[in-house]
C-alpha cells in the first residue's frame, strides 16, 4: 500500500517503480515513519497509534473493577451494568473507553504506559486498595491486570 500511494502521489509509473526515489532526500523520513517503524509495532517496540492502526480493532482496553462503589460515588454514572464477559466478578465496573467518550468525546490512548499512568493518578485520588485495573485486547479472551 505504501508503494502504491507513493507512485500515485509522485506521479511515476507503477511499473517503473524504483527504490531510488524512496531513499532520496526527505523521502527517507517518510520511509522511516510509515515504513520501518510500524514494523516494530508487531513486536511491541513502537506504539500502535503511531503505526497508522487507529481502526485495526486490536487496541488495548481497560476496565476498572471497583470493590466499594460508595467510595467513588462521583463516578456512579459511569458504572457499566452489562458485559458479555464479566471480568470484575460482580464488582462495580467502569470501562475506561465509555468513561472517556462520555466525558471528552475521545478514546483514551490505548498503550500500557498510559494505563499505568492513569492507575497512578486514580490511586492518588481514590486510594490504591479499592480498585483493580484489567487490560483486555479484542476478542477479550485474554485479560491482564496492571500491577
N, C-alpha and C positions, 0 to 999 in steps of 0.2 A: 504494500500500500504506500509506503514511504517513497519508493522509487516511482510509482505511478504518479503520485502527486507532484513529485519533483519534475517529472517530464512534462506534466500538464502546465505547471506554472513557469517553468524556464523556457518553454516553447521549443523543446527539442523533440526530435522524432523518437518515439519509444523504442524503435528497432535499432537505433544507433546510440543507445544509451552507453555512457562510459563513466567509470568511477572517477575519472579525472575531474569532472565537474563537482563531484561530491567533496573532494579533499582540497579544493582550491579556495583560498581566502576565507571569507566569513562563513562559507558553507560548512566548514568543519565544526563550527559551533552548533549549527542546526543538526548535523550528523551526530554530534555528541549527545545533545539533549533529547532528540527524537529518534535516535537510532541505537546508540550504545548504552546509555544509562537506563532506558526502560528494560533492557535485557537483564540488568541487575535486579529489577523488581521481582523476577521469578525466584531468586534465591533469598529475597528479603533484605537486600542491601540498598535498595532505593525505594522511595515511597510510591505507593500505588497512585495517588492523585497526581503526582508529578510525572507519571508514566502514561498519561492520556487514557487511564482506565476509569474514568469517572462513572461510567454506566455499565461496568463489567458485571456487577452483581456479586462479586466475591469480596467486598469490603467488610471490615470488622464492624460489629455492632456491640454495644454494651448495654447490659441490663443491670440495674441496681436493685438488689434484694434488701428490703428494709425490714428488720425484725420487729421493731416497735414503731408503728406509723405515727403514734401520738407525739413522738419527739421531733418529727419533721412535718408537723401539721400544716405548715405553709405550702408544702408540695402536694397536698392531698388531691388537688385537681389533676395532677399528672400521673396518679397511680393507674396502672393498667389492670383491667378486670379479667381479661382473657388472653390466652396464648395457646397456640397449638401444641407447644411442648413446654410444660411448666418447669422452668429451671430454678425457681425460687422455693420450691417445696412448700407452698402455702403462705409464704411471707408476702408482704406487700411488694409490689414490683413497679419500677419506673423504667421504661425503655428510653434510653438517652436520646435516640433519634426522634421519638414522638415529642419528648420534652423540648428538644431543640427546635423542632418545627413549630410547636405551639408558641414558644417564646420569641424566636428570632426569624422564623420562616427560612431557615437554612439547616443543612445537615451538619452534624458535628464532624470534625476532621477525623477520619477513621484510621488512625495509626496508634500503635501501642504506647508510644511516648506521650501522646496527647491524653489517652485514657489514664495513664499513670499520673499525669499532672492533674487531671480532673479529680482523681481519687484523693490526692493530697489536699486539694482545695476543699473537697467535701469533708474530709476528716478534720480540717482546720475549723470549718463552720459548724458541722453537726457531730463531730466526735468520731472515733475510729471503731467503736465496738458495736455499732448499731446496723451496719450495712456490709453486704458482700457485693463485689463487683465482678460480673460474669461477662467474658468476651465470647462472642459467637460469630461464626462465619457461615454464610449460606452454604449448604442447606440446613444449617443449625443442628447437625448431628454431633458436632464436637464443640464442647464448651470448656473454657479455661477460666479460672478465677485469677484476678490480678492480686498478686501478693504485695 
